[in-house]
Amino acid sequence: MKYLLLPVLAILTWSCNQETGYTKATDAQDAGREFIRASLDGDLKKAKFYILKDSANLDLLSTWKQKHYDKLNSDERRQYRDAQIRPVSIEAVNDSLVNYTYTNSYKEKDTTVLSVVRVSGEWLVDFKQVHGLKH
């Protein structure tokens, strides 16, 4: 019976990843980049995959999409989708917290710091820890 459990778990894990089509982040930089790209693209489903799933983060992400991204005109959305991510710095605070500071090629003067945390071996963005910096 225990020999059957391992293949079943492997298939379930594989099928869960196939449903979303997203791959878990291998490190903090990967999680930050994937979350930022999803945010710039307005892809809430993908952004949720790379976010720390607690009620505060999910509410903030939903509110950001409804009150900010959804109100952009089509040209602004295209500009964000076409924007390149420009990392400013990626600094480890400790072994499970990394601050990812970035801007994008569309709004270069807007600098943002994301906190990327490792929880149960998985790197995820803690959106409630976002700090926007204007230059």
N, C-alpha and C positions, 0 to 999 in steps of 0.2 A: 504494500500500500504506500509506504513512504517513497518508494521508487517512482510511483506514479505522480506523486504530489509535485516533485520538482519540475517535470516537463509541463504539467498543467499550469503551474505558476509562471513558468517562462513564456508559455503561449499567451496567458492573460496579460502579462507585462508587455509583450510584443504587440498584442492587439490593441491595448490601450494607447500605445504610442502611434499605431497606425491610424486610429480614429482621428486624432488631432493632426497628425502629420508633422508635429513638432518634436524636436529632439531636446532632451533635458540638457541644460547648460553644463559644460564641463568645468567651468570656473566662473569667478565673479565677472570678469571682463565679458565673457560669452553671454551670461545672463543679462548684464547691463545693455550690451549691444542689441540683443534680440528684443528686449523690452522697448528700448528707444526706437528701434526700427518699426516695431508694431505700433507704437504711439504715433510716430510721424506718418505712418500709413493709415492711421485711424482703424486699425485692426484690433478691436476690443477682445475678441476671442483669443488671439495670439498673445496679446498683452497680459490677459488673465492667466495664461499658461505659465508665464515667467514672473508672476507676482506672488508674494507671500499671501496665502489665502486666509485672511482674517476679515472680520466684518468691516473694520475701519478701512483697510486697503481696498476691498471690493467696492465699498461705498464711494471712496475718493476717486477711484478709477471711473466708475459709472458717472459720477457727477462731473468729472473732467470732460468726459466724452459728450455728455448732454449740454453742458453749459459753455464749453469752449470749442471743441473740435467740430461738433455738429452745427455750430453757428458760423463757421468759416464759409466763405463763398468758394465756388469751384476752383477759381484760380489760386486762392490761398491753399486749398487742400492739395492741388497739384504741386505747388511749390514745396510743401512739406513732404509729399511723397517722393519728389525728386531730390530732396535735400540729402547731403552727405552728413554722416555723424562725424563730428570732430572732437575726439577725446582730448581733454586738456590735461587731466591727470587721473591716475588710477592708484589709490593709496590704500594699502592694507592697514586697518586700525588694529586688528588682531587676526587670529586664524579663522574667525567666522564673520568678520565685518570688513567690508571694503567700501570706500567712498569713491564713486565713479563720477568725475567732473567732466562735463562735455558741453558743447554747443553744436549748432548745425549750420550748414552753409546757407540756409535761408534766413535765419535770425542769428547771425554771428555774434551780436552783442549780448544776447540772452544766454547766460551761462547757468547751468543747472547741476546740482550735486545730488546724485542718487545714492542711497544706501543699499548695498547688496549684501545679503546675509546668507550664511550657510545654516540650514535647518535640516536635521536628520540626513546629512550628507548631500543635500541638494541646494544649489545656489539659486536664490530668488530675490527679486527687488522688493524692498520694504518701502512702498510708495508713500506711506505716511511720514517717512523720514526725508522727503524731497525738500531741497533748499534751492530756491531760485535766486540767482545773483544777477543783477543788472550792472553793466559797465557803463 
